[in-house]
Every structure is written in C-alpha cells, then in structure tokens.
C-alpha cells in the first residue's frame, strides 16, 4: 500500500467506554479521489469511528495517518486544521444567522477584522449555485425546512475546501431530485481529488455513488470491498450477519371506511386545496419533492399550523383542530420528521418519553401513579423490542432506530385512530427499518389509519396502499400503488405528468 495515495489510514482503532467496547481493532483506509461508503446497523460503531476521526473522541488504542503523516487529533480543531470536515446528520448550524453566514461560519471573509459581507454573499451564492439549490443566501436559516438546512450544512463543508469530507446520512431528508444534485457535487469533489467518506443506510445510494464500501458490525470491521460486484443483499448479510429478505414488507390488512377526510384545506402559504382521505387499515403515502408541502400539511392536520380554508372530518364528524392537544384528544397522532428536535426529550428516560402525552390518564389527584406509568413503558418496550430493554435508560443513549421506536410508542400510548408518520425510517439501519415497518403493519392490521410521508420511493411503493403526490403545495388525488412506478411518481412530483 502506497501511503501517498491514501488520504486516511486508521489502524488498530479501539475505543472503550465504561463497560462498553464501542470499537475493536478497526482498520479503515480511504484513497484520495474516491467515495468510500461505511455501512452497518445502528450501534455498529460508525458514529464512534467518525468521532475519533473528527477529534471528538480519543481512541483507546490505534494510530491515524492523514495524507501519509501520523496525526494526533486531540480536538475537532485539530481535524479541521488538517482539512477534515464533517457533515453530521444532526445539524450543526445557527438558526438566527443567514444562510451565507452559516456557510462561512468561523471563516467569514474580511480584512483588518472587518467582515466583507459582499464577498461572503458572492461566495455563498456561487457555492449554492454549484450545489444546484435555489436557497436564498440572505434568508434566515431558521426559516428553512430541515431538508434545506441539510443542504446548507453540506454547502458549508464544501465551501471549506476539504481534503477529507465525512457525510453522515446526507440524504436522510432530501428528495430524489436533491439527492441527484448532491451526487453531482460529490462526483465533482471526488474528481478534484477529495476523499469522501459516505455513511448511509440507503444501500441503493451506496451502490450508485461509492467506489468502495466498508461494513462494520458490533464495533468491528467485517470487510472492505470495491463496490463493483457487490449487491445490496451482500451488504445486508454482512451488516446484520443474517439475511433480511424484505426491508419494506406489505402486511395484509382489511381496509374499511374512511377515518380522516381532508377537504380542500389551505394554510395560505405552503399548500392549497389539498384533499384526500385515509381509511381503516390503510397506509396512505404522501410524497413529493422537498418544499412541495408534505410536512406542512401534516403539521396543519395536527394543529401545529393554521388551516385557513377547508375542513377536516374525523369518523364522520367535522373537527376544528387548533393545537396538538386538540389533535390528540380527537384521535390524531403525529411522529415528526425531526426526531431529535421535535420527537423526544433527550435527557428523559424511555419511560418518561412514552408517558408524556398521557400523563393525565396516569395521574390521580395530581400525582402520577408509578405502577401505571412503569407498566405502560414496560408494555411498549416489550412490544416494540426497544433495546436495551430498560425503561429507565435515557432516550438519547439509544440508537436512532430505538429512538424512533420510542417516539412511535409515545404517540401510540395515546390510542389514536389516525397516525401520521413523517419520514418514519429516516436515519435508521436496515434492520430497524424492517422492525418499524413490522410495527406499522401490526397497527393497520388492527384497523388504524396511517398517513406516511417518505422520501424513499421503494418504501412508499413497498408498503402504501394508495399514494398522494404533492407538487408546489398542491396534491394529486390518491392513486392505487399498483398504478404507480418510481418513474411515474417522479413525473408527477416534477410536473412532467398531471394526475
């Protein structure tokens, strides 16, 4: 191995926390001018390995070479000084600054201590244009959607001229169109000699963008292979040590009468004249390019935004919902897209998170009945196979898949008749995806009506009974799954075809 060809060599990396060996003798090397994917189930050690590379963690043992020279990465600033840039799945931006200020955060151009705003704006405009986004660099970052903020995070790393860039689930909230634009940028960076580490649970994307792939399992490196000749099923078997035959199984369920009817609703800003219904035992997919209004519709139904026109009908009765509390009381639950920001209280336990929406039910004379509280948590931990199975464990210490199962459990504890799931498998591994879809399958088999928003077309086509395609704030009528293909969905989402 010629070390001059390698941007990164991590040799014999182990990392031990009290009582836990997170990494065990991992060897990981990335060549200049390549996209090297890292895959593995949640808890496999991917994030720990990248935190060692970023200087956030110190390895218990092992060495790191950057560009053939041994490096001591004691803190993130050391890694950044060597040209290592991280794009985290959980955003690391400042909402009250503009897009341009976030792109150049910590590196704002200027002279003699004065900021050159014009230069910064021009540079940010160029970077965003190259990335293929229509984001205004002068817009306040906090006004953007999660997916748009993710694109800004990627632009921030790209603008720093990295030697090595690590992307952790970069497409988890991007549409197919935005993902294609990102891949164009990654190929351009690769051709410029940058080493790209690409962490993703979306194996189709790994096969499309990567040159090599490394599989981690239980803190150990299982294998590194050239992507040529590797299939998704090969990677799954290496990741989980078993065969996962169908990640998106369609569970049989008897479809009954409409539970929720959405009648020509508008919020006056993000969507207008949206109509659909969802029936007992049905999974209705809501899909479209980012910015099409999918999440905004869900938030409005749940009382997080105003409905200025139109009506909602639940079990045959018109309802007016002005708050989440009113939505829960009416029988509607919403699992949000931003799991960390909106779905969980990180410092609370699994038990406390699950109990939150139903505390009134668990309370007598102002005091929580501890036996009822614990019993409820135990029930859902067992039912959803939340791991580790300790209701008192802080929820931020769980893997992404187990956090998501906790969020779903939390809202199911409120016994809704309609469950809205916004990107339910975003950022979770292939095993957890199958488990989450098994849970959803059980719910519809029991007669629940489910609305599912997803950016993954195979997921939507795999599990949904009917699909509504949104574009520019407007919705198609529901279309039966057998009448749709990935190509037709994209044609409807981009306006190439009218439903």
Secondary structure by P-SEA (a helix, b strand, c coil): cccccccbbbcbbbbbccccccccbbbbbbcccbbbbbbbcccccaaaaaaaaacccccccccccccccccccccaaaaaaaccccccccccccccccaaaaaacccccccccccaaaaaaaaaaaaaaaaccccccccccccccaaaaaaaaaaaaaaacccbbbbccccccccaaaaaaaaaaaaaaaaabbbbbbbbcaaaaaaccccbbbbbcccccccccccccccaaaaaaaaccccccccbbbbbbbbccccccccccccccccccccccccccbbbbbbbcccccaaaaaaaaaccccccccccccccbbbbbccaaaaaaabbbbbccccccccccccccaaaaaacccccccccccccaaaaaaaaaaaaaaaacccccccccccccccaaaaaaaaaaaaaaacccbbbbccccccccaaaaaaaaaaaaaaaaabbbbbbbbccaaaaaccccbbbbbcccccccccccccccaaaaaaaaaccccc
